[in-house]
Amino acid sequence: MRKAAAMQDRTPLATTDLTGKMLIAMPGMGDPRFEHSVVFMCDHSDEGAMGLIVNKPSGDVDMKALLAQLDVAMSPDVTSRAVHFGGPVEMGRGFVLHSPDYASAMTTLQVRDDISMTATLDILEELGRGTGPAQWLMALGYSGWGPGQLESELAQNGWLVCDASARLIFDLPDVEKWEAALETLGVAALALSAEGGRA
């Protein structure tokens, strides 16, 4: 069994499609932008990867300011919600992770049965009117990796991978998401070393 496990460990990471999974930043990964972050993976292939950080509210803008800037009508339920820092790439672009009860014919990507992503003004207008998806999370910017880059970071123990959860993304307070994601793997936050498990 040990030999088989060792052989399995040598399988190239590129063969593992992480679309629809979540990445959990390991302590001491070295990039403060991703410290204690949980990233929902929207796409992963040999050409690279794209995801959205789901537990870091943006300190610079909220939904009220964003919708006002876009001249979109506002519902109080919407304007009280946070805008998240989705990642350091193209921070002027908006992305909405949401439940599958909303779809824009041309621009909605169904990542999983229970989680979709839309990146057009249409969904913001729907949200502003209070007629958008039941569950949603707004992010500015995204997290992107070139070919092989994410696989390299995984090999260096920069990230743990866990199954995604709509409950974790949409329902839990942001401050609880990192530890909750770790708990899905049976890992206690206090048990992680600052070196992220590097030997």
N, C-alpha and C positions, 0 to 999 in steps of 0.2 A: 504493500500500500504506500509506503514511504517513497519508493522509487517512482511509482505512478504519479504521486503528488509532485515530486520534484520535476518530472517531465512536464506536468501540466503548468508548473510555474514558468517554464521556458517558452510557453506559447506566446507569440508576439501580442503585445497589448492592443495593437491596431486592429486585431480581429474582433475585439470586444466593442460592440456598439453601445455607447452610454446614453444614447438619446432616451429621454424620459426618466433618467436616473438623477440622483443628486450627488454633488460633490461636497464634502465637508472639509474645510481647510484645517490642516494640522497645525498645532502650535509651532511657532518658530519657522514658518515657511519662508519668511524673509521679505514678503511684500505686504506692507501695512494696509494696502487697499483691500486685500483679501483676508485680513486677520479675522478669525472667528466667523468667516462667511459660510453660507450655505448657498450653493449654486444649482439651480434647476437647469438641466441640460436640454436645450431645445433641438439641437442637431449635433451629430457626431459622425464623421466619416473619415476616410483616409485623406480627404482634402482639408480637414481641420475640424474645429468644434466651436459651438456657440451656446452660451447659456446666460441666465439672468440670476444675479444675486437676489435672494428673496428675504434677507433679514437685516438689511441696512437702509433705514430711512435716510433720504437725502436731507441734509441740514440746510440746503440752499433754497429749496422750492417745495411748496405743498400743492395739493390739488386745486385749492382756491386760486392761488396765483397762476398756476399753469393754465387752467381753464379760462381765467380772465385774460391772460395773454393771448390765448387762441380765439378769444371772443366767442366762447361756447357757453350756452345757458347752463346754469348751475342748480343742482339739487343739494340741500343742506347735508344729506347723507353722504354725498360725494365730496363736498368741499372739506369735510372734517377728516378725510382720509389722507394718509401719508403718500408721498411719491418716493419710491425707492431708488437707490443707487444700484443700477443693474450691472454696472461694470465700467471700466475706464475707456472703452472704445465707443466712438460716436456718441458722446454724452448729450448731444442735442436731439437725438432720436428717441422717440417714446415707444415702449413696448408694453402690452397688457397681457399678462397671464390670466386666464379666466376659465370658468366652468363651460362645458360644451353646449349650454343652452343659448349661446350666441355664435353666429358664424357670418363672416363677410365672404361672399362667394369667391373673390379673387385673392384675398389677403390673409385669411385665417389658416394657420397651420395647426392641425390636430396632432399634438405631440403624443398624447395618450388618450385613452377612452374618456378620462375624466379631466384632462387639462389641455387647453388650447392656447395659442398665442396669436394675437392680432396686433399689427403695427401701423394702423391707419387712423386718420382723424375721425372716421365714421364711428368707431367704438367709443371715442371720447365724447362725441356728440350724444350718443345713446346713453352713456353714463351720466352726462350732464343733465339729461332729461329724466334720469332715474329709470330708464327702460333698457339698460344694458344687461349683461350677464349677472346672475345672482351672486356669484363669487368672482372676485377679481383682485389683481394686484398690479399697480402701475409702476413702471420702472423707466428711468432715463439712462441711456447707455447700455452696453452689453459687455459680457466677458467673452473674448475671442482667443482662439489658439490656432496657429498655423499647422500645417501637416507635421505630425509627429511630436508637436510641442507638448500637448496634454499628456501623451503617453510617457514622455520624458519626465514630466513633473510627477506623474503617478509612480514611475519607477524610483524616483528620489523620495518617495513617501511624503510628497507635498499635500496629497489629498487622500481621504477615504471615500469610498463609493457606497451609497446606500440606495434602497428603493425610494422612489419619490412618494409623497403623500399629499393629496389635495388638502387634507386637514392641516398638515404642518404648514403648507404654503399659505393657505387662506384664513385659517382659524386661529392659530396660535399667535400670541404677541411676539414681535420680532426678537425681543431679548431672550425668549425661550427656545427659539428654533434651533440654534446650534447644538445645545445639549440634547434637545429632543431628537434631532437627527442622529446624534451619537448613540442615544439609547436604543434606536432601532437596530443597531449593531451589537447591542449588549456592552457598549463601551462607556465607562464613566469618564467625564471630563477631567476629573482630578487624576485619573490614571495615566493620562497622556503626558509624556515628558516634553519639555520645551524643545527638545531636538526632534520631535515628531517621529520617534522610533528609529532614528538612524543609528547604525552601529559605529 
